[in-house]
Amino acid sequence: MDLRFSDEDEAFRAEARAWLTAQLDGDFSGVRGRGGPGDEHALFDERLAWEHHLGANGWTCVGWPKEHGGRGLSLHQQVIWFEEYARAGGPGRLGHIGEGLAGPTIMAFGNEDQQQRFLPGIVSGKELWAQGYSEPNAGSDLANVATRAEPDGDDWRITGQKVWTSLAHWSDWVFVLARTDPTAVPKHRGISYFLMPLRQDGVEIRPIRQVTGTSEFNEVFFDGALARGIDLVGGVNTGWKVAMGTLAFERGASTLGQQMHFRNELDDVLAVARANGSIDDPVIRQRLAAAHAGLEIMRWTTLRVLSGEDNTAPPPAAMVTKLYWATWHRDLGELAMDVLGAVATLADQSVAPGNGYELTALQRLFLFTRSDTIYAGSNEIQRNIIGERALGLPPEPKVAAKP
Ligand SMILES: Cc1cc2nc3c(=O)[nH]c(=O)nc-3n(C[C@H](O)[C@H](O)[C@H](O)COP(=O)(O)OP(=O)(O)OC[C@H]3O[C@@H](n4cnc5c(N)ncnc54)[C@H](O)[C@@H]3O)c2cc1C
């Protein structure tokens, strides 16, 4: 595939840049650059208005097919859109779980009725989504989920606890893995995949205060909450396949947009290094150069992976993507602290005392990037997946289940 941009692509770039600049210099200047790693708590109402504005102008779900309400952009133009979005300082997206995970899953595994009911809310930016996978005893070992779904006429009642549920406190919907057959062996054969409203009786959401001092994720408790039978994706006890499909989206193509923001963050670190003279330190200089090279490698590798395949079904080679960007981003956080030097240990002096824990953007970046190598599959799990599924190495030994 030819990876150069055509004249048509460049015309699209000009259109996207002009639109973004006009909005982010104008009515939406307050959200410019906000809502990134460690800043997710910021300006919810303003960023929600931005989501609606993007939706109303056809700038959400740009890679989705037109028949599902997307913009149907080519891979090249998606790249351009994400580049321009980052260049313009577009805020962290509130709708990314719907756009990147729920929507593609519903397109791939949902029925027509589900597609018609759920996709428009994601495209318009009016319905926000959360991901209800992890539980206290089911993180890496997702097949261990204990949240149970019990039949109630045509519908289901969900009881149990999810944890680390990002943005649940703001979301309208959650996709939930729940056990519909407690006796199934192996365990993953007894799991189903439900689309559920979060704002209902029987759902309690408790934000978790994180090391950044703010709350991006939550505990979610279900106590007989309603999941409608028509909102079950992929059939009873066959949710595992759907769940793995969602994870493939999470670890693969949907990270393309994120990389463009990494460039801005690296530029911020570089600016500090230039300003405080640490750029003259040969070791810092070498690490900055390595970060730049790593970012370029990430970009071209992602393009190479995506360009050969239908991006709704990431290929095995996409399995390296999550491991690579997570490690790169974690290292950037550490580099940012080393570039700052001793001042990295001081709270933000320019902010009036509030909760006693004011952080600079780079400190938030550092603290939040500690989580990159954990969520969406930890580095250790990614290595297992690459070894077993991409390289065909022998599987890791399983500990025998207790009788
Ligand atoms: C910022 C953030 C946001 C998140 N958002 C969501 C969300 O929206 N929805 C959601 O459902 N979940 C979310 N999570 C949870 C995330 O998916 C889990 O934290 C992750 O899957 C790891 O599970 P765990 O925390 O239970 O750790 P564990 O699975 O208990 O793992 C603990 C340690 O053991 C290692 N380990 C485990 N198994 C193996 C193995 N087989 N081989 C080698 N090493 C192993 C792990 O790598 C890790 O270092 C989020 C997490 C974070 C940090």
The ligand as an ORCA input file, in Angstrom:
! r2SCAN-3c Opt
* xyz 0 1
  C      -6.333      3.523     34.411
  C      -7.077      2.225     34.297
  C      -8.299      2.192     33.665
  C      -9.002      1.002     33.574
  N     -10.234      1.014     32.972
  C     -10.953     -0.130     32.944
  C     -12.281     -0.116     32.396
  O     -12.785      0.907     31.938
  N     -12.992     -1.255     32.421
  C     -12.474     -2.418     32.908
  O     -13.180     -3.432     32.865
  N     -11.234     -2.477     33.438
  C     -10.458     -1.339     33.467
  N      -9.204     -1.366     34.027
  C      -8.710     -2.601     34.631
  C      -7.623     -3.306     33.844
  O      -8.141     -3.916     32.697
  C      -6.957     -4.315     34.804
  O      -6.316     -3.573     35.826
  C      -5.969     -5.196     34.100
  O      -6.605     -6.075     33.200
  C      -5.123     -6.031     35.094
  O      -5.961     -6.720     35.963
  P      -5.786     -6.611     37.558
  O      -5.677     -5.171     37.914
  O      -6.862     -7.432     38.175
  O      -4.360     -7.252     37.876
  P      -4.024     -8.809     37.981
  O      -4.660     -9.536     36.850
  O      -4.322     -9.254     39.364
  O      -2.463     -8.801     37.746
  C      -1.517     -8.431     38.766
  C      -0.119     -8.580     38.206
  O       0.117     -9.960     37.825
  C       0.512    -10.037     36.464
  N      -0.074    -11.233     35.866
  C      -1.369    -11.643     35.964
  N      -1.554    -12.779     35.266
  C      -0.350    -13.090     34.717
  C       0.107    -14.149     33.866
  N      -0.728    -15.107     33.452
  N       1.400    -14.141     33.479
  C       2.258    -13.180     33.885
  N       1.872    -12.147     34.694
  C       0.595    -12.102     35.091
  C      -0.043     -8.772     35.812
  O       0.705     -8.411     34.677
  C       0.119     -7.758     36.938
  O       1.443     -7.266     36.958
  C      -8.470     -0.196     34.118
  C      -7.221     -0.154     34.749
  C      -6.528      1.026     34.851
  C      -5.188      1.007     35.546
*
